[in-house]
C-alpha cells in the first residue's frame, strides 16, 4: 500500500503523493517546547512558585523522494512543491504513518538534496503551531464501526460502553487524549444539553470537581451549548444565568452527572477531538 500525505485548507484539498513519482519516505515529530510559568522569590533557592506549564509549537518534518524524467521535469517539481507547501493561511496535514491524527501547520522550510540531475530528497519542515496534534475524527463522529480510525492512544475505543451522547443522568465520558481537555487553554469542546429543568440544572464532572450550573428554567426543546467556556442558547451567550463555571475532562474516564430539582428527561452530548503531545 502506497504511503500518502494530504493537506487540507478552507478552499483546497491536495494529496501530495498523488504527484507522479513523488514518494513519501518518513516523518519525525521534533521535541516539544515546555514553557514553565514560574515566579522567583527572594530568600529562597531555585524557583519560588511554579504555575501550570504550557507547550509551544513543535516541528513536524516529512521526507519525500522524487525521481524525475529529466532535468526540466525535476526543476518543475521543485517549483510545484513550493507553490503547494507555502501558503498565506495555515492548513491541516494528514499522513499515512499516523493515519488517525491531523496536524494544524504552516510550512517553514523545504530543503532539497539533489541526487544527480533528476533525483532528489525533499525534507519539508512544518510548524505544528497549536503545540499538539488532534484525532482525525471528533467524538461526534465516533462509533464502534469506525473505532479503527482512531490512534492507539485511545485504546479503549473498541469498548461497547464508550458513548458520547447520553440520556441517563449519570454516565462516563472517555478522553483518549494524552492531556486533559481544558477549554481555558484553547482546546475546543462542545457540550450539547437538552433537558427539562423547571428549576435549572447542574452538570458535574465528579472526576475533576468541575460544576456548570444553569440557574433558569429550561425546556428540552431549547438546546444549551457549552462552547468551550461559553454557554449559548439560540446563538446568544447566557453566562449571566450561570455560575460562570465550565467543564474540563481528565485523561481517561470521567464520571459525569446532571442534576436538578424536578429534573425531567435529558440528552447530553460531548463533542471534542483527542489531543496528542
N, C-alpha and C positions, 0 to 999 in steps of 0.2 A: 504493500500500500504506500503510495506516494505521500511524503510529508507536505503539509500545507501551512501557509501563512496568509491570514486575511486581515485587511484593515477596513474599518467602517467609520464613516463620518456622517454628518447630518444629511448630506446630499450625494453620498457615493458609497459604494461597497466594491472593493477590489481584492481579488485573490492574487497576491504577488506571484505565487508559484504556478499560476496559470500561464505566466510568460514562458514561451517555449525555451527549453534548455537552461532555465534558472532552477536550481535545486537548493532547497533548504537543508543545511547541514546540521546545525546545533544551536543551542542558546545558553546564555548564562545570566542569572539574576545576581547582580553585584550586591555588596553588603548594604545593610540598612543603616541609615544615619539616625542615631539616637540623640535627641535634644533634651537634655536634663534641665528641668526648671529648679534652680537652687538659689538660696539666699545665704550669704556668708554672715556669720555672727562674730562680733569682736569678743575676744577672750576664749574662743573655742577653736580647737584644731579642726582642720578639714572643712567640709561643707556643713553649715549650720542647719538649714532646713531644706528638705527635699520635697518638691511637689511632683505631681504625675509627669512622667516623661512623655514627650511627643516624638513622632517619627517623621523624618524628612523624606524627600523624594529619593528613589534609587534608580540605577541604570539597568536596563534590560538590553543585552547585546545578542543580536542574531547574526549568524553567518550563512552566507549563500555562496554557491559555486555556479559560475556561468561559463558555458562552452559556446563560443561564437563561431559562425561560419567563416568569417574573415575579419580583418582589422576594422572595416567600416561597420560591420554588424556589432562588433564589440564596443565601438565608440557610441553607437546608437543606444545600446542597453545602458551604458553609463548615464546618458542624458535622460533616458526614460525613468531610471530609478530615482534620479534627483527630483524629477517632477512629481513622482508618486509619493515619495517619502517626506519631502519638505513642504509643509502646508501652513497656511496662516492660522488655522484653527487646530486644536488637538483632536485626536480621534482614538478609537478603540482598536486594539490589536489582539488577535487570537491566533495561536499556533498549535499544531497537532501534537507537539511533545507535552503540552499541558492543555488538553482539549476542553477541560471543564472550567478554565479560567479566562478572564478578559482583563486587559490592562488599559488604563487611560494614559495615553502617551502623546509626546511630540518627539520628532526626530531631531537629535542634536548633532549627529556625526555619521558620515558614510565613508569609511576608509576602504580603499580598493587596493588589493595586492595583485599586480599584473603578473601573469604567468605566461611568458611569451607575448605574442601579439594579439591573440584572440581568446585567451582564457583569463579568468580572474576570480579572486575570492572577495566578496563584499562583506565587510564587517560593519553592521549598522547598529549604532548606539541610540536607543530610545530612552527618554526620561519618563519614568512612571511617576507622574507629578503628584498623585494622591498619596504616595508612600505605601500603597498596598495594592494587591490585585483583588479581583472580585470573582465570585462564582458567575459562570456564564449565564445561568438562569437565576431568577429570583424565586422566593418561596411561593409566590402566587402562581408559579408555573410548575410547581413540584407535584409529582405523582409517582407511585411505585413503578409505573411503566417507563418513566424516564430517569429513574434513580441512577442509572449508569452514566448519565451525562454530568454528574457532579463529581468533584475531585475526591480523592480518597480521604482527605481530611474529614469529610462528613461521613465517616464510615457507618454511622447508624442509619443512614438514609434508606436502607432496604428493610427497615423495621416497619411493619404494617401499622404500628401505633403512632408513627410520626404523621402529624397533620398540622396544617397552618390555618385552618378555618374550623371553628368550633361553635357548637350550640349549647354545650354544657357550661355550668358556672365555674367549674374547676377543671383545668386542663394543663397540659405541658406544651411548651414551645422549645424546639431543639435549635440551638445556634451552633452550626457546624464550623464556625469561624475559628481562626487561631487567635482571636481577640474578642473582647466584649463589643457589643453593638451599643455605642454611646452617641446619641444624636447630637450632643453638645460638641463632639469632636468632628462633626461633619458627616458622620455615617448616615446614610439615607434609610429610613424605615417608615412605613405607613401602617397604622393600626386602624382598621375599619370596624366601627362598632354600630350595630343596630340593636336597640334594646328598648323595651317598655319599662320605663323607670319614672313613675309619677313623683318621686322624691329625689331624683338624681341617682347617681351611682358612683361606685369606686372601682377602678381597675387596678389590681395589686399584683406586683411581682413578688411573691413571697420568698423567692431565692435571693433577690437583691435588696428587698425592703422598699422598693420604689412604689409610690402611690400616685395615681392620677384620679382626681375627683371632679366630676361634673355636678354642679350644685342645683341645677334647674330641672324641671320636669322635661322628659323627652319621650317621644313615641318611636316605635320600631321602624316606622316609615321615614324617620329623619336620621340619616346616617351622619354620625360624628366621626371625623377622620383626624387622628393624631398624626400629623405630617412632621416627623422629626420631633420638635418640641412645641409645635403649633397646633392647637385644637381648632378644627374648622367644621362648620355646618353650612351647607348651601354656599360654599365658596367664601364665607365670611369667618374671620377669626373670632373665637368666643373665649379667649383666655380669661376675660374678666369674670366669667361664670364658672371658673375652675379654681383649684388650689395652686395653680401655676406649676404643677408637677408634670413629670413625663416618665416614660418607661425606658429603662436600659435592659439589655439582655446579656447575662453572663455567658461565657463559653459553656457549651453542653446544654443540659436540660434546665429549663426554668419553669417553676410552678406558678401558674397564673390563676387569678381568681377575680370574678366580677361579682360585686355585692351591692345591695341597696335595699331600703325599706320598701316592701310591697313590689319587689322586682319581678317583672314578667319575663317572657321569653327573650333570648338574646342570641346574637350571632357576632362573633369576634374573629377577625382575620388579620394575621401578621404578614406583611409583605416586606422583604428585605433581601439583600444579597449577602452571602457569606463573604467575609474578608480574610485575606491571607497575607501574612508578612513575608 
